[in-house]
Amino acid sequence: MILDFNTMPDLTWSNFRGGENNTTARMYKDTRNQIMFLKLEPGASMGIYNHEHSTEMIYLLQGTATATFDGVEEELLPGMCAYCPEGHSNSVKNTGKEDLIFLSVVSRFKEK
């Protein structure tokens, strides 16, 4: 299966999960997985998300971010991959002067 993010519509959320400013995504979703191409404008953030029944992998393509895992902040640069296992929480903030662009894959293990 090929996913072409270039043909998917932009979805934009303000203050996503309690974060700041706008988050724009192109997304594929099925019953178990969510694959997203995301953009956060400078200063924007995605609020804390607790992965009770899922995991998340983030691969940074452009920009500089602060990723927070269970309250611990770490710098995330292009080419780096961040992983949040089941039972843990994470958030992402664009700390740079350009758009933050990354891929996110969320896999669910248990239905809510």
matplotlib code that plots the C-alpha trace (Angstrom):
import matplotlib.pyplot as plt

x = [0.0, 1.3, 0.3, 0.6, 0.5, 0.7, -2.9, -4.4, -6.3, -4.8, -6.5, -5.8, -6.3, -5.9, -4.4, -4.1, -4.5, -4.1, -1.0, -0.4, -1.2, -1.9, -1.1, -1.6, -1.7, -2.2, -3.4, -4.1, -6.1, -7.4, -8.7, -5.2, -2.8, -2.6, 0.1, 0.5, 2.6, 2.5, 3.5, 3.8, 4.4, 7.1, 6.1, 3.3, 3.0, 1.0, -0.2, 0.6, -0.9, -0.9, -0.4, -2.6, -3.3, -0.9, 2.7, 4.0, 7.0, 8.0, 10.6, 11.7, 12.2, 12.7, 13.1, 14.0, 11.8, 11.6, 10.0, 8.8, 8.5, 6.9, 7.9, 11.5, 12.4, 14.8, 15.9, 14.8, 16.7, 16.1, 17.0, 16.2, 13.4, 11.5, 9.6, 6.9, 6.0, 2.6, 1.8, 3.9, 3.2, 4.7, 4.3, 6.2, 7.0, 8.5, 11.3, 12.8, 12.2, 11.0, 8.1, 8.5, 7.8, 7.7, 6.1, 4.1, 3.0, 0.6, -0.2, -3.1, -3.0, -6.2, -9.6, -11.0]
y = [0.0, 3.4, 6.5, 9.8, 12.6, 15.1, 14.1, 14.2, 17.2, 19.4, 19.1, 22.0, 22.1, 25.0, 24.2, 20.5, 18.4, 21.6, 22.7, 26.2, 27.6, 25.6, 22.0, 20.9, 17.3, 15.0, 11.7, 8.0, 6.1, 2.6, 0.6, 0.1, 2.7, 6.4, 7.7, 11.4, 14.0, 17.0, 20.6, 22.9, 26.6, 28.3, 28.4, 25.8, 22.7, 19.5, 19.0, 16.0, 12.7, 9.6, 6.4, 4.1, 1.7, 2.8, 3.7, 6.6, 7.0, 10.5, 11.0, 14.7, 15.9, 19.7, 22.1, 22.0, 20.6, 19.9, 16.5, 15.8, 12.2, 11.6, 15.2, 15.0, 17.4, 16.4, 18.2, 16.6, 17.5, 16.4, 12.8, 11.8, 9.4, 9.7, 6.7, 6.8, 3.3, 2.2, 3.5, 6.7, 10.3, 12.7, 16.1, 18.1, 21.8, 23.7, 25.7, 26.8, 29.7, 27.6, 25.1, 21.9, 19.0, 15.3, 11.9, 10.3, 6.7, 5.7, 2.0, 0.9, -2.4, -2.4, -1.0, 1.6]
z = [0.0, -1.0, 1.0, -0.9, 1.6, -1.4, -2.3, 1.2, 2.5, 5.2, 8.6, 11.0, 14.7, 17.1, 20.5, 19.7, 22.8, 24.9, 23.0, 21.5, 18.1, 15.0, 14.1, 10.4, 9.4, 6.5, 7.8, 7.0, 9.7, 10.0, 13.1, 14.5, 13.0, 12.4, 10.0, 9.9, 8.1, 10.5, 10.5, 13.5, 13.0, 15.1, 18.7, 18.2, 20.3, 20.7, 24.2, 26.4, 25.3, 27.4, 25.3, 27.5, 24.6, 21.9, 21.0, 18.9, 16.7, 15.6, 12.8, 12.4, 8.9, 9.4, 12.2, 15.9, 18.6, 22.3, 22.8, 26.4, 27.6, 31.0, 31.9, 30.7, 27.9, 25.1, 22.0, 18.7, 15.4, 11.8, 11.2, 14.8, 15.8, 19.1, 20.4, 23.1, 24.4, 25.6, 29.1, 28.7, 27.7, 25.2, 23.7, 21.0, 20.7, 17.8, 19.4, 16.1, 13.7, 10.8, 10.4, 12.3, 9.9, 11.0, 10.5, 13.3, 13.5, 16.2, 16.7, 18.9, 20.8, 22.7, 21.8, 24.2]

ax = plt.figure().add_subplot(projection="3d")
ax.plot(x, y, z, "-o")
ax.set_aspect("equal")
plt.show()
